[in-house]
Amino acid sequence: MKTNGARFLESLGIAFELREYEVDPDDLSAITVAKKIGMPPEQVFKTLITTGGPDTCVFAVIPGDAELDFKKLARATGLRKAEMVPLKDVQSLTGYIRGGVTVFGAKKAFPVWVDETAILFDKISVSAGTRGTQLILSPDDYLRAAQAQTADLTKDSVHLTAGSPHA
């Protein structure tokens, strides 16, 4: 299935693989997605939309088995604070629903910050812009296409498990 994310990468001439999987609307965790597409959770990156106050949004892209450290994100972005955008606002801000958020083709080009561990891998996986489809591509291509910056964005040594409430 062609998604906005796939079309965006094609327009830039960036090589990628689309990998589809069965969606369980009750379990949209990146750890579950990783199992379904056959990749380690640390290579399946989840795209979170955060806010630092009125009219200030930032995409934070972190490994599926990690938890976002809001203080580290605020420091990296120069914001006083950072927090998650309320779930009810995600679609109106990005054009995507929870479990299908990607930076590619989002309604607005918010700044993108990616956890520095992305560059450790040959390939990473990110949402293609719809639930049930992932984009697999090189971290360098992702960073270039997303015009992203990297920083340490995750809580130290917090690795989530499938049963964790934040997974």
Number of C-alpha atoms within 10 A of each C-alpha: 10 11 18 16 24 23 14 15 22 12 9 11 11 15 13 18 12 18 17 17 14 11 15 12 11 6 14 16 22 28 25 19 29 21 13 15 17 11 15 17 24 21 25 30 25 26 24 21 23 21 18 20 13 6 6 12 21 22 23 28 26 27 28 26 24 25 18 21 17 19 17 17 27 19 14 15 18 11 14 11 15 22 18 17 17 10 11 10 12 18 15 11 16 21 16 19 18 17 22 20 26 28 30 22 21 17 13 12 15 18 16 21 25 26 20 16 17 24 17 10 12 11 19 24 32 27 28 30 27 20 21 21 26 29 25 20 19 18 20 16 17 25 17 12 16 20 13 18 16 17 16 17 26 24 14 11 8 11 16 17 16 13 10 9 8 11 18
